[in-house]
């Protein structure tokens, strides 16, 4: 439930940041991807990143480039190791 609450907070903040109301249509993933490629082709992306960092640095903040990863943990059934399997096979062979 905490994750849902955080997503709601971030979603509202992002909509506010980009100037979208709840009634506005959101750009689809392809449109966003094309825009990002356009920025990269003209070298504007890094210039924007550096300019934003200059503004943040003036306030004692810093933005770093990185990668977001999903680190969701998924429960799985325990599988016996090869040593355990070997011991089971040997034990059943000696009976």
Secondary structure, DSSP 8 states (H G I E B T S, - for coil): -HHHHHHHHHHHHHHHHHT--TTS----HHHHHHHHHHHHHTTHHHHHHHHHHHHHHTTT---------------------HHHHHHHHHHHHT-
